[in-house]
């Protein structure tokens, strides 16, 4: 079984396009961070980035309701690939093909009628009970 679950914040606004046969596909990135303290007492933060693709009606819904900075719960199939960056170094990309999404928080622009913290909008198939995301004290702490 290939399944990944991530709670994080959108790194950019979704971009929707259509395949030649008319099917919608929406792409966006999600950053998931964790903070920890080393044995020496130093505060550290690690951020992982995920490239997300949502197809069909789910993609249309993501494009309509998600905005940069918004916290989401995503679930789907993971794929990784390597590529050569502009600087010549080998990089790894983690791609998620979306099966389920829950909109957990407001977008970076204050929400504007989108999902709110108190009433998450659910799209997709399941309902994951995911409530604890990365800890950010303010929008200024977001890694993007």
N, C-alpha and C positions, 0 to 999 in steps of 0.2 A: 504494500500500500504506500502511496506517495501523497502525503498530506502535510500542509504547513499552516500554522496559525500564528498570526502576528498582530500585536497591538502597537500602533505607532501614529505618527503625524504625517500628513501629506507634505511632501517636499515641493510640490508644484501643483498648479491647477490641472485638472484632468484635460486631456486632449482627445476629442472623439473624431474618428474618421470612418469611412465606409469601405468595405471590400468591393471589388467589381460586381459581385452578385447582390450588393445592397445591404449586407449585414453590418451592423454597427460594431465597432471595437473602440474601447476607451482605454487610454494608457495614462498612468500616473505613477509617482514614486512615493514610497512610504519609508520613513526613518524610524527605527526602533532603538531607543537608548536605554542604557542601564548605568546607574551610578554605584560605586562601591568604594570602600576604603581599603587601601593596601595594608599589609602587616606593619609597615612603617608609619601608618597614620595618614598617608596622603590620599586625598580625594581624587578619584579617577572617574572618567566617563567614557563609555564605548558606544559607538553608534553603528548600526548595520543598516544598509540601504537595500530596498527591494523594489524592483521594477514590476508593476502590476498591470495586467491586461484583463479587461472585463468585456465579454462578448454579448451581443444581442440586447435584450431588454435590460439585463443587469448593467451592461455598459452604458445604456442610455440613462438609467437611473443614477449611476455614479457621476456621469457628466453633468446631470441636472443639479444634484444636491451637494457634491463635494467641492471643497475649496482648499487652497493651500493653507497649511497650518492646522487643519481640522484633525481631530483624533478619530481613528477608525480601528475596528476589529476586522481583520481580513482572514479568510480561510480559502485554501485552494491547493492546486498541484504545483510543486516546485520544480524548477529546472535551472541548472547553472551552466554557464558558458564562459569560455576564456576569449579574450581579444587583446589586441595590441593597442595601447593608448597612444596619443599623439606624441608623447615623450619617448616612445619606444619600449616602455615597460609592459609586461604581461599583467593584465587585470582580470578579475573574475566578476561576472554579473550574476546576481540571483534574481531569477524571474519567477513570478507567481501568476498562474492562470486562475483567475478568481472564480470561486463557486459560491461564496457567501460573504456578505459585508454587513456590518452594523455601524451606523454613524453615531459615534460616541460624544462628540463635542462640537462646539461652534468652529466655524472657519476663522482664518486669520483676520477677516474683515468684520468680525463681530457677529457673524451669523446671517444677517440679512434675510430672515425668514426660513433659514435652513434648520437642520436638526439642532436641538438644544441639549445642554448637559442633563436637564431633568427628564427629558423624554426622548431617548434615542430612537431614531427611525431605523427600522429593519428592512433590508432588501435581501432577496436571495431565498435560500431554502431553509436554513436552520436558524436556531436562536442559541447562540453560545453562551452564556452567562459570564462573559469576560468583562470584568469591571476594573481591574487594576492595570493601568497602562504605565508608560514611563513617567517618572516624576519630573515635572517642569514647574518652576515657581512662577514663571511669567512667560509671555510670548517671546521676550528677549532671550530666554534660555534655550529656545528651540535651536537645533543644530543646522538650520537652514534659513 
